[in-house]
């Protein structure tokens, strides 16, 4: 039997997916955003789905996991029949916390930051409807004479949804503040 010595370590599927358009040792400059490839998004989705599936198994919660890639993000959705106990995890704060844990799992495997979106039991759609109502109330205040209307602090993903809703309604929105205090302010166009 002949011993073969490798001069370079083999790259696993995760490393190859993480490499994408960048070299293995290259990282984007601070503040620079690279658009992930479809292979990277698929890898992110698979890693996050595995992580969430293990969590569901530990909690003895039934759910079907779907993976998708849209708008430069991996989307992982967990759905179940109405009689399943998935609603235990579908509260907005719980979904956000689990999303951050899934993102950390992806980052740990790939070495790259992830903008993954996690949806549990339709929680994202429900939150988007809540945000639309919030925007409608803010616009009503502006139409009644207020110069502007500030919304409460929210995540960057939720602020993006708000900006889209506001734009569709013909108004202008901007984000203000830093960190946890970052919020959206709506004004007339």
Secondary structure, DSSP 8 states (H G I E B T S, - for coil): ------SS----HHHHHHHTTS-TT----TT------HHHHHHHHHHHHHHHHHHHHHHT---EEEEEEETTEEEEEEE--TTSGGGGG-SHHHHHHHHHHHHHHHHHHHSS----EEEETTHHHHHHHHHHHHHHHHHHHHHTT-SEEE-----HHHHHHHHHHHHHTT-EEEEESSGGG-EEEEE--
